[in-house]
């Protein structure tokens, strides 16, 4: 193997590939980046058992003297390339298991891993992929993954359930204390789909989608899901099991509706959370709709003090007075997902789940369970 390539091109692709590098594994080969060098193409492959990434480079700066395939320690290789001077990098194999890297005034050798130890990875593509605009895919991830469970005792809840049924794509995440649902319209000729994708996989995918290409192609099979994005193939395992039926959890009638300026509500809850009587991660605040249609956000800690924030609704609230307590973190996390400047907070009762919807966020619903404080 012997080739030269632009440092910028190589590094930009390495930064994508490293997202699937394994950092904690008894299998050292999963800490490596596999390079396959052909006459006019360089392929990079990384995998950590949850996700796998394959990149294909056909850049005009790539000049191949000798083809081959190698397995390079990923962490050291990326950092070396990042810190090298010079616009062009030369890579060649010497003594079978040593990689020679030359750039600018640097001449470096790096011991390689045994490429024969690297497992064969099938990047499964099909003939009828689902096409989604990349900005829509980013919004689906941003607006749902935060609500997945961080606790592994119910693995299915650590993922996002994505279903295509008829003309709708529905993405749902819940940790059993809150729920996020995003619904978008899709073409009617798509195959039905019902899968659960690990939230951590989607968190890595959204970083790649920052490249701002136009669309993502989704290829599905029974064990994995593959996202095709430009020259990148991003494949994730799927979670086994049945995602809980959540459609009945979201109320359809709301006797109490309050419309807020999103930023005013966010700031009031954020300040009130500072003096909650519970730890920061579970700080509880209360919302009180008064008889005069004013709204108070309050928190109280006997050891520290009390906060009372007055928040003026945008419109006259609908319904009777209500007092309800909730996790400030869950509420603030939910508010961050809305692009709207104004949001509706809709209640069915003081101990019933309530929902948040945005005036300019069609298809997005955030549901939060209240907290009993007495």
C-alpha beads as a LAMMPS data file, in Angstrom:
LAMMPS data file: protein, C-alpha beads

374 atoms
373 bonds

1 atom types
1 bond types

-500.0 500.0 xlo xhi
-500.0 500.0 ylo yhi
-500.0 500.0 zlo zhi

Masses

1 110.0

Atoms # bond

1 1 1 0.000 0.000 0.000
2 1 1 1.326 3.396 -1.004
3 1 1 -0.636 6.600 -1.661
4 1 1 -0.735 10.372 -1.164
5 1 1 -3.746 12.497 -0.305
6 1 1 -4.680 15.982 0.841
7 1 1 -4.338 16.332 4.616
8 1 1 -7.598 18.303 4.821
9 1 1 -9.573 15.659 2.925
10 1 1 -8.074 12.804 4.935
11 1 1 -8.614 14.511 8.305
12 1 1 -12.204 15.567 7.596
13 1 1 -13.129 11.989 6.776
14 1 1 -11.184 10.562 9.715
15 1 1 -13.126 12.820 12.087
16 1 1 -16.338 11.200 10.817
17 1 1 -14.933 7.664 10.891
18 1 1 -13.670 7.957 14.467
19 1 1 -17.232 8.328 15.768
20 1 1 -17.567 4.542 15.498
21 1 1 -14.203 3.745 17.079
22 1 1 -14.424 1.577 20.164
23 1 1 -12.629 3.006 23.208
24 1 1 -13.482 0.286 25.734
25 1 1 -13.218 -3.166 24.271
26 1 1 -11.258 -6.366 24.925
27 1 1 -10.926 -6.665 21.136
28 1 1 -8.066 -4.349 20.088
29 1 1 -8.977 -4.581 16.406
30 1 1 -12.168 -2.564 17.099
31 1 1 -9.918 0.305 18.142
32 1 1 -8.545 0.392 14.615
33 1 1 -9.474 2.123 11.377
34 1 1 -9.472 -0.203 8.405
35 1 1 -8.195 1.374 5.184
36 1 1 -8.889 -0.298 1.852
37 1 1 -6.922 1.304 -0.955
38 1 1 -7.936 0.771 -4.583
39 1 1 -6.675 2.445 -7.749
40 1 1 -9.070 5.400 -7.581
41 1 1 -10.709 5.015 -4.186
42 1 1 -9.891 5.006 -0.480
43 1 1 -12.357 3.307 1.868
44 1 1 -12.385 3.770 5.663
45 1 1 -14.267 1.407 7.976
46 1 1 -14.780 1.656 11.754
47 1 1 -17.075 -0.232 14.123
48 1 1 -17.777 -0.496 17.849
49 1 1 -20.480 -3.205 17.674
50 1 1 -23.293 -0.647 18.129
51 1 1 -22.532 1.427 15.055
52 1 1 -20.375 0.959 11.970
53 1 1 -19.213 3.624 9.526
54 1 1 -17.927 3.264 5.975
55 1 1 -16.599 6.197 3.960
56 1 1 -15.666 6.186 0.295
57 1 1 -13.148 8.791 -0.928
58 1 1 -12.703 9.476 -4.615
59 1 1 -10.926 12.791 -4.323
60 1 1 -8.747 14.377 -7.009
61 1 1 -5.943 14.690 -4.445
62 1 1 -5.772 10.886 -4.047
63 1 1 -2.848 9.335 -5.935
64 1 1 -2.332 5.598 -5.475
65 1 1 1.020 3.925 -6.124
66 1 1 0.148 0.530 -4.636
67 1 1 -3.197 -0.905 -3.513
68 1 1 -3.845 -2.928 -0.353
69 1 1 -5.623 -2.908 2.999
70 1 1 -4.345 -2.122 6.500
71 1 1 -5.642 -1.746 10.046
72 1 1 -4.306 1.323 11.871
73 1 1 -4.638 2.194 15.590
74 1 1 -7.403 4.776 15.289
75 1 1 -6.773 7.085 18.237
76 1 1 -3.085 7.659 17.442
77 1 1 -3.618 7.899 13.694
78 1 1 -6.282 10.612 13.939
79 1 1 -4.231 12.693 16.375
80 1 1 -1.089 12.371 14.266
81 1 1 -2.868 13.475 11.092
82 1 1 -4.503 16.350 12.983
83 1 1 -1.136 17.739 14.148
84 1 1 0.938 17.233 11.010
85 1 1 2.133 20.188 8.942
86 1 1 1.979 20.214 5.179
87 1 1 -0.898 20.083 2.733
88 1 1 -0.180 16.585 1.365
89 1 1 0.344 13.375 3.321
90 1 1 2.110 10.275 2.039
91 1 1 1.262 6.888 3.570
92 1 1 3.029 3.636 2.762
93 1 1 3.593 0.210 4.300
94 1 1 7.114 -0.816 5.242
95 1 1 8.197 -4.101 6.842
96 1 1 4.631 -5.519 6.497
97 1 1 3.267 -4.246 9.828
98 1 1 4.583 -0.662 9.945
99 1 1 2.926 2.393 8.419
100 1 1 5.201 5.208 7.241
101 1 1 3.644 8.688 7.356
102 1 1 5.416 11.587 5.664
103 1 1 4.159 15.189 5.642
104 1 1 6.059 18.469 5.563
105 1 1 9.167 17.934 7.692
106 1 1 7.701 14.982 9.595
107 1 1 8.628 11.344 9.033
108 1 1 6.666 8.996 11.328
109 1 1 6.288 5.241 11.641
110 1 1 3.280 3.664 13.312
111 1 1 2.891 0.009 14.233
112 1 1 -0.239 -1.446 12.681
113 1 1 -2.797 -3.998 13.864
114 1 1 -3.392 -7.301 12.070
115 1 1 -5.920 -6.526 9.346
116 1 1 -6.911 -10.198 9.137
117 1 1 -8.382 -9.945 12.653
118 1 1 -10.903 -7.331 11.539
119 1 1 -14.412 -8.774 11.125
120 1 1 -16.259 -8.574 7.817
121 1 1 -19.043 -6.004 8.088
122 1 1 -21.989 -6.067 5.708
123 1 1 -23.387 -2.623 5.046
124 1 1 -26.881 -3.728 4.105
125 1 1 -28.544 -1.616 1.410
126 1 1 -31.843 -2.240 -0.340
127 1 1 -33.540 -1.142 -3.551
128 1 1 -36.279 1.003 -1.998
129 1 1 -34.720 3.244 0.653
130 1 1 -36.685 5.862 2.551
131 1 1 -35.648 9.377 1.509
132 1 1 -35.735 12.120 4.152
133 1 1 -34.378 15.661 4.029
134 1 1 -31.342 15.883 6.268
135 1 1 -32.759 18.891 8.159
136 1 1 -35.899 16.857 8.907
137 1 1 -33.830 13.915 10.136
138 1 1 -31.858 16.259 12.374
139 1 1 -35.052 17.677 13.862
140 1 1 -36.409 14.169 14.546
141 1 1 -33.242 13.263 16.460
142 1 1 -32.952 16.568 18.312
143 1 1 -36.598 16.520 19.379
144 1 1 -36.734 12.914 20.621
145 1 1 -33.457 11.340 21.764
146 1 1 -33.173 13.469 24.914
147 1 1 -36.245 11.657 26.282
148 1 1 -34.737 8.160 26.008
149 1 1 -33.891 6.341 29.214
150 1 1 -30.335 6.400 30.531
151 1 1 -31.028 3.309 32.646
152 1 1 -30.288 -0.073 31.111
153 1 1 -32.793 -2.120 33.131
154 1 1 -35.343 -1.582 30.339
155 1 1 -33.105 -1.563 27.259
156 1 1 -35.965 -0.909 24.830
157 1 1 -36.511 2.522 26.422
158 1 1 -32.923 3.568 25.640
159 1 1 -33.963 3.810 21.996
160 1 1 -36.234 5.825 19.732
161 1 1 -39.168 3.993 18.148
162 1 1 -39.521 5.010 14.488
163 1 1 -42.560 3.823 12.582
164 1 1 -43.686 4.411 9.021
165 1 1 -47.325 3.574 8.533
166 1 1 -49.172 4.862 5.509
167 1 1 -48.472 8.546 5.040
168 1 1 -46.914 9.203 8.446
169 1 1 -43.529 8.712 10.043
170 1 1 -43.799 8.677 13.835
171 1 1 -40.762 8.923 16.154
172 1 1 -41.311 8.319 19.883
173 1 1 -38.976 8.289 22.876
174 1 1 -39.864 7.828 26.532
175 1 1 -38.144 7.044 29.808
176 1 1 -41.559 6.372 31.462
177 1 1 -41.542 9.820 33.166
178 1 1 -41.722 11.887 29.990
179 1 1 -42.435 11.285 26.324
180 1 1 -41.483 13.003 23.091
181 1 1 -43.339 12.374 19.841
182 1 1 -42.593 13.782 16.393
183 1 1 -44.847 13.089 13.409
184 1 1 -44.005 13.999 9.812
185 1 1 -45.710 13.321 6.499
186 1 1 -43.950 10.934 4.113
187 1 1 -44.678 9.654 0.581
188 1 1 -47.302 6.919 0.452
189 1 1 -45.130 4.538 -1.582
190 1 1 -42.767 3.745 1.302
191 1 1 -42.616 0.331 2.927
192 1 1 -43.967 0.125 6.464
193 1 1 -41.328 0.231 9.190
194 1 1 -41.352 -0.274 12.954
195 1 1 -37.906 -0.270 14.582
196 1 1 -36.201 0.913 17.768
197 1 1 -32.842 2.638 17.224
198 1 1 -30.462 3.154 20.187
199 1 1 -30.509 6.781 21.273
200 1 1 -26.717 6.836 21.461
201 1 1 -26.497 5.821 17.809
202 1 1 -28.757 8.696 16.788
203 1 1 -26.723 11.119 18.909
204 1 1 -23.663 10.165 16.835
205 1 1 -25.606 10.333 13.578
206 1 1 -26.757 13.918 14.155
207 1 1 -23.120 15.026 14.457
208 1 1 -22.491 13.640 10.984
209 1 1 -25.613 15.303 9.576
210 1 1 -24.051 18.693 10.381
211 1 1 -22.360 18.394 6.971
212 1 1 -25.621 19.890 5.617
213 1 1 -26.116 17.707 2.571
214 1 1 -29.650 17.635 1.204
215 1 1 -31.045 14.196 1.959
216 1 1 -30.570 10.979 3.879
217 1 1 -31.414 7.550 2.456
218 1 1 -32.562 4.980 5.028
219 1 1 -31.981 1.285 4.283
220 1 1 -33.636 -1.175 6.632
221 1 1 -33.242 -4.883 7.358
222 1 1 -34.351 -7.027 10.296
223 1 1 -31.182 -6.542 12.380
224 1 1 -29.833 -3.122 11.469
225 1 1 -30.619 0.228 9.910
226 1 1 -28.290 2.037 7.531
227 1 1 -28.241 5.767 6.807
228 1 1 -26.650 6.739 3.480
229 1 1 -25.444 10.335 3.525
230 1 1 -23.225 11.491 0.683
231 1 1 -20.100 9.319 0.759
232 1 1 -20.939 8.066 4.278
233 1 1 -22.667 4.840 5.276
234 1 1 -23.727 4.907 8.941
235 1 1 -25.123 1.601 10.207
236 1 1 -26.647 0.978 13.630
237 1 1 -27.885 -2.156 15.325
238 1 1 -31.556 -2.253 16.298
239 1 1 -32.890 -2.932 19.788
240 1 1 -34.762 -6.191 20.289
241 1 1 -38.175 -6.201 21.918
242 1 1 -41.517 -4.467 21.637
243 1 1 -41.680 -0.746 22.269
244 1 1 -44.536 0.098 24.666
245 1 1 -47.806 1.277 23.155
246 1 1 -47.849 4.990 23.911
247 1 1 -50.719 6.325 21.809
248 1 1 -53.152 6.172 24.726
249 1 1 -50.817 8.109 27.010
250 1 1 -51.270 11.385 25.131
251 1 1 -54.566 13.053 26.111
252 1 1 -56.805 14.358 23.337
253 1 1 -58.941 16.784 25.366
254 1 1 -57.543 19.541 27.547
255 1 1 -59.860 21.564 29.796
256 1 1 -56.969 23.845 30.807
257 1 1 -54.734 25.529 28.195
258 1 1 -52.177 28.281 28.830
259 1 1 -50.225 30.014 26.059
260 1 1 -46.786 31.329 27.032
261 1 1 -43.879 33.145 25.520
262 1 1 -41.384 30.278 25.453
263 1 1 -38.384 32.288 26.591
264 1 1 -40.259 33.939 29.479
265 1 1 -41.430 30.546 30.712
266 1 1 -37.970 28.989 30.319
267 1 1 -36.238 31.748 32.302
268 1 1 -38.803 31.620 35.125
269 1 1 -38.537 27.832 35.538
270 1 1 -34.742 27.957 35.266
271 1 1 -34.524 30.529 38.074
272 1 1 -37.029 28.727 40.270
273 1 1 -35.093 25.480 39.918
274 1 1 -32.093 27.045 41.641
275 1 1 -33.820 26.999 45.042
276 1 1 -35.664 23.716 44.736
277 1 1 -35.567 21.518 47.834
278 1 1 -34.296 18.586 45.740
279 1 1 -31.021 17.902 44.021
280 1 1 -30.399 19.756 40.757
281 1 1 -31.009 16.703 38.581
282 1 1 -34.491 16.264 40.049
283 1 1 -35.380 19.809 41.096
284 1 1 -39.130 20.250 41.451
285 1 1 -40.994 23.471 40.726
286 1 1 -44.715 24.266 40.820
287 1 1 -46.988 26.060 38.395
288 1 1 -50.081 27.822 39.772
289 1 1 -52.814 29.244 37.532
290 1 1 -54.665 31.742 39.725
291 1 1 -58.292 32.876 39.624
292 1 1 -57.204 36.191 38.103
293 1 1 -55.559 34.274 35.190
294 1 1 -52.057 35.113 36.429
295 1 1 -49.449 32.322 36.538
296 1 1 -46.867 31.759 39.264
297 1 1 -43.815 29.508 39.021
298 1 1 -42.560 28.688 42.526
299 1 1 -40.014 26.620 44.395
300 1 1 -39.234 26.329 48.070
301 1 1 -36.333 25.027 50.121
302 1 1 -36.617 25.416 53.902
303 1 1 -32.819 25.529 54.201
304 1 1 -32.215 28.043 51.415
305 1 1 -35.263 30.144 50.573
306 1 1 -38.213 30.549 48.247
307 1 1 -38.716 31.720 44.657
308 1 1 -41.939 33.135 43.231
309 1 1 -41.851 34.043 39.538
310 1 1 -44.773 35.758 37.830
311 1 1 -45.222 34.744 34.182
312 1 1 -47.792 36.576 32.088
313 1 1 -49.635 34.310 29.607
314 1 1 -49.757 35.517 25.992
315 1 1 -53.525 35.065 25.920
316 1 1 -56.237 34.642 28.523
317 1 1 -55.925 31.036 29.773
318 1 1 -58.686 28.529 29.159
319 1 1 -59.994 26.630 32.179
320 1 1 -60.061 26.690 35.959
321 1 1 -57.212 27.362 38.421
322 1 1 -54.679 24.569 38.790
323 1 1 -51.595 23.762 40.862
324 1 1 -49.152 21.222 39.451
325 1 1 -45.594 20.190 40.337
326 1 1 -43.051 18.812 37.886
327 1 1 -39.366 18.205 37.230
328 1 1 -37.780 21.441 36.069
329 1 1 -35.205 19.492 34.063
330 1 1 -37.863 17.612 32.113
331 1 1 -39.758 20.821 31.391
332 1 1 -36.657 22.754 30.296
333 1 1 -35.444 19.847 28.136
334 1 1 -38.829 19.802 26.414
335 1 1 -38.900 23.578 25.810
336 1 1 -35.493 23.435 24.124
337 1 1 -36.894 21.248 21.336
338 1 1 -39.351 23.868 20.081
339 1 1 -38.579 26.333 17.319
340 1 1 -41.715 28.333 18.164
341 1 1 -41.494 31.551 20.145
342 1 1 -44.811 30.704 21.800
343 1 1 -45.912 27.392 23.318
344 1 1 -49.131 25.914 24.648
345 1 1 -49.079 24.044 27.969
346 1 1 -52.167 21.832 28.159
347 1 1 -53.498 20.166 31.319
348 1 1 -56.138 17.564 32.111
349 1 1 -55.687 17.643 35.898
350 1 1 -53.228 18.158 38.734
351 1 1 -52.013 14.552 38.819
352 1 1 -52.445 13.726 35.124
353 1 1 -49.782 13.979 32.407
354 1 1 -49.657 17.340 30.639
355 1 1 -48.354 18.226 27.198
356 1 1 -46.439 21.068 25.576
357 1 1 -46.952 22.014 21.934
358 1 1 -45.441 24.778 19.816
359 1 1 -47.410 27.200 17.697
360 1 1 -45.009 26.688 14.772
361 1 1 -43.963 23.073 15.478
362 1 1 -46.560 20.860 13.788
363 1 1 -46.336 17.189 14.704
364 1 1 -44.273 17.725 17.857
365 1 1 -45.696 16.821 21.274
366 1 1 -43.802 16.778 24.572
367 1 1 -45.525 14.983 27.477
368 1 1 -44.444 15.186 31.126
369 1 1 -45.721 13.354 34.202
370 1 1 -46.379 15.616 37.190
371 1 1 -44.837 14.955 40.598
372 1 1 -46.777 14.356 43.779
373 1 1 -45.483 16.683 46.492
374 1 1 -47.803 15.812 49.375

Bonds

1 1 1 2
2 1 2 3
3 1 3 4
4 1 4 5
5 1 5 6
6 1 6 7
7 1 7 8
8 1 8 9
9 1 9 10
10 1 10 11
11 1 11 12
12 1 12 13
13 1 13 14
14 1 14 15
15 1 15 16
16 1 16 17
17 1 17 18
18 1 18 19
19 1 19 20
20 1 20 21
21 1 21 22
22 1 22 23
23 1 23 24
24 1 24 25
25 1 25 26
26 1 26 27
27 1 27 28
28 1 28 29
29 1 29 30
30 1 30 31
31 1 31 32
32 1 32 33
33 1 33 34
34 1 34 35
35 1 35 36
36 1 36 37
37 1 37 38
38 1 38 39
39 1 39 40
40 1 40 41
41 1 41 42
42 1 42 43
43 1 43 44
44 1 44 45
45 1 45 46
46 1 46 47
47 1 47 48
48 1 48 49
49 1 49 50
50 1 50 51
51 1 51 52
52 1 52 53
53 1 53 54
54 1 54 55
55 1 55 56
56 1 56 57
57 1 57 58
58 1 58 59
59 1 59 60
60 1 60 61
61 1 61 62
62 1 62 63
63 1 63 64
64 1 64 65
65 1 65 66
66 1 66 67
67 1 67 68
68 1 68 69
69 1 69 70
70 1 70 71
71 1 71 72
72 1 72 73
73 1 73 74
74 1 74 75
75 1 75 76
76 1 76 77
77 1 77 78
78 1 78 79
79 1 79 80
80 1 80 81
81 1 81 82
82 1 82 83
83 1 83 84
84 1 84 85
85 1 85 86
86 1 86 87
87 1 87 88
88 1 88 89
89 1 89 90
90 1 90 91
91 1 91 92
92 1 92 93
93 1 93 94
94 1 94 95
95 1 95 96
96 1 96 97
97 1 97 98
98 1 98 99
99 1 99 100
100 1 100 101
101 1 101 102
102 1 102 103
103 1 103 104
104 1 104 105
105 1 105 106
106 1 106 107
107 1 107 108
108 1 108 109
109 1 109 110
110 1 110 111
111 1 111 112
112 1 112 113
113 1 113 114
114 1 114 115
115 1 115 116
116 1 116 117
117 1 117 118
118 1 118 119
119 1 119 120
120 1 120 121
121 1 121 122
122 1 122 123
123 1 123 124
124 1 124 125
125 1 125 126
126 1 126 127
127 1 127 128
128 1 128 129
129 1 129 130
130 1 130 131
131 1 131 132
132 1 132 133
133 1 133 134
134 1 134 135
135 1 135 136
136 1 136 137
137 1 137 138
138 1 138 139
139 1 139 140
140 1 140 141
141 1 141 142
142 1 142 143
143 1 143 144
144 1 144 145
145 1 145 146
146 1 146 147
147 1 147 148
148 1 148 149
149 1 149 150
150 1 150 151
151 1 151 152
152 1 152 153
153 1 153 154
154 1 154 155
155 1 155 156
156 1 156 157
157 1 157 158
158 1 158 159
159 1 159 160
160 1 160 161
161 1 161 162
162 1 162 163
163 1 163 164
164 1 164 165
165 1 165 166
166 1 166 167
167 1 167 168
168 1 168 169
169 1 169 170
170 1 170 171
171 1 171 172
172 1 172 173
173 1 173 174
174 1 174 175
175 1 175 176
176 1 176 177
177 1 177 178
178 1 178 179
179 1 179 180
180 1 180 181
181 1 181 182
182 1 182 183
183 1 183 184
184 1 184 185
185 1 185 186
186 1 186 187
187 1 187 188
188 1 188 189
189 1 189 190
190 1 190 191
191 1 191 192
192 1 192 193
193 1 193 194
194 1 194 195
195 1 195 196
196 1 196 197
197 1 197 198
198 1 198 199
199 1 199 200
200 1 200 201
201 1 201 202
202 1 202 203
203 1 203 204
204 1 204 205
205 1 205 206
206 1 206 207
207 1 207 208
208 1 208 209
209 1 209 210
210 1 210 211
211 1 211 212
212 1 212 213
213 1 213 214
214 1 214 215
215 1 215 216
216 1 216 217
217 1 217 218
218 1 218 219
219 1 219 220
220 1 220 221
221 1 221 222
222 1 222 223
223 1 223 224
224 1 224 225
225 1 225 226
226 1 226 227
227 1 227 228
228 1 228 229
229 1 229 230
230 1 230 231
231 1 231 232
232 1 232 233
233 1 233 234
234 1 234 235
235 1 235 236
236 1 236 237
237 1 237 238
238 1 238 239
239 1 239 240
240 1 240 241
241 1 241 242
242 1 242 243
243 1 243 244
244 1 244 245
245 1 245 246
246 1 246 247
247 1 247 248
248 1 248 249
249 1 249 250
250 1 250 251
251 1 251 252
252 1 252 253
253 1 253 254
254 1 254 255
255 1 255 256
256 1 256 257
257 1 257 258
258 1 258 259
259 1 259 260
260 1 260 261
261 1 261 262
262 1 262 263
263 1 263 264
264 1 264 265
265 1 265 266
266 1 266 267
267 1 267 268
268 1 268 269
269 1 269 270
270 1 270 271
271 1 271 272
272 1 272 273
273 1 273 274
274 1 274 275
275 1 275 276
276 1 276 277
277 1 277 278
278 1 278 279
279 1 279 280
280 1 280 281
281 1 281 282
282 1 282 283
283 1 283 284
284 1 284 285
285 1 285 286
286 1 286 287
287 1 287 288
288 1 288 289
289 1 289 290
290 1 290 291
291 1 291 292
292 1 292 293
293 1 293 294
294 1 294 295
295 1 295 296
296 1 296 297
297 1 297 298
298 1 298 299
299 1 299 300
300 1 300 301
301 1 301 302
302 1 302 303
303 1 303 304
304 1 304 305
305 1 305 306
306 1 306 307
307 1 307 308
308 1 308 309
309 1 309 310
310 1 310 311
311 1 311 312
312 1 312 313
313 1 313 314
314 1 314 315
315 1 315 316
316 1 316 317
317 1 317 318
318 1 318 319
319 1 319 320
320 1 320 321
321 1 321 322
322 1 322 323
323 1 323 324
324 1 324 325
325 1 325 326
326 1 326 327
327 1 327 328
328 1 328 329
329 1 329 330
330 1 330 331
331 1 331 332
332 1 332 333
333 1 333 334
334 1 334 335
335 1 335 336
336 1 336 337
337 1 337 338
338 1 338 339
339 1 339 340
340 1 340 341
341 1 341 342
342 1 342 343
343 1 343 344
344 1 344 345
345 1 345 346
346 1 346 347
347 1 347 348
348 1 348 349
349 1 349 350
350 1 350 351
351 1 351 352
352 1 352 353
353 1 353 354
354 1 354 355
355 1 355 356
356 1 356 357
357 1 357 358
358 1 358 359
359 1 359 360
360 1 360 361
361 1 361 362
362 1 362 363
363 1 363 364
364 1 364 365
365 1 365 366
366 1 366 367
367 1 367 368
368 1 368 369
369 1 369 370
370 1 370 371
371 1 371 372
372 1 372 373
373 1 373 374
